[in-house]
Amino acid sequence: MFLNVTCAAFLLFTLVVIMLNLTHFCATRFILQTQNSHLKFVYKKRLDNPVAVIISAIKHFKISKKGR
């Protein structure tokens, strides 16, 4: 029982780390595409808060999907 819980926790942690890396990559790519100094400033402020980074990355992804 304990082993299952540890395994599940480890898998969840790995998933979160992968998600954070992906959102970081998406957000930086988005900023490189737009070259907007205001966006760079906003992104740098949000680096401290991973939840905000994820939310902003989702918003950017939705915006970029609409644009295509």
C-alpha positions in Angstrom: 0.0 0.0 0.0 2.7 2.4 1.0 4.7 1.6 -2.1 1.8 2.4 -4.3 1.3 5.8 -2.7 5.0 6.7 -3.1 5.0 5.6 -6.7 1.9 7.7 -7.4 3.4 10.7 -5.7 6.6 10.3 -7.7 4.7 10.0 -11.0 2.6 13.1 -10.1 5.8 15.0 -9.3 7.5 14.1 -12.5 4.4 15.1 -14.5 4.3 18.5 -12.8 8.0 19.0 -13.5 7.5 18.1 -17.2 4.4 20.4 -17.4 6.4 23.3 -15.9 9.3 22.7 -18.4 6.8 22.6 -21.3 5.0 25.8 -20.2 8.3 27.6 -19.7 9.3 26.6 -23.2 6.0 27.6 -24.7 6.0 31.0 -22.9 9.6 31.8 -24.0 8.8 30.8 -27.6 5.7 33.0 -27.5 7.8 36.0 -26.3 10.5 35.4 -28.9 7.8 35.4 -31.6 6.2 38.6 -30.4 9.4 40.5 -29.3 7.2 42.7 -27.1 9.1 44.3 -24.2 6.0 44.6 -22.1 5.3 40.8 -22.4 8.9 40.1 -21.4 8.5 42.2 -18.3 5.2 40.5 -17.4 6.8 37.0 -17.9 9.9 37.9 -15.8 7.6 39.0 -13.0 5.6 35.7 -13.2 8.7 33.4 -13.1 8.5 33.4 -9.3 4.9 32.0 -9.4 4.7 28.7 -11.4 0.8 28.7 -11.3 0.7 32.1 -12.9 3.2 30.9 -15.6 1.0 27.9 -16.4 -2.2 30.1 -16.6 -0.4 32.6 -18.8 1.0 29.9 -21.0 -2.5 28.4 -21.4 -3.9 31.9 -22.3 -1.1 32.4 -24.8 -1.7 29.0 -26.3 -5.4 29.8 -26.8 -4.6 33.2 -28.4 -2.0 31.6 -30.8 -4.6 28.9 -31.7 -7.2 31.6 -32.5 -4.6 33.5 -34.6 -4.0 30.6 -37.0 
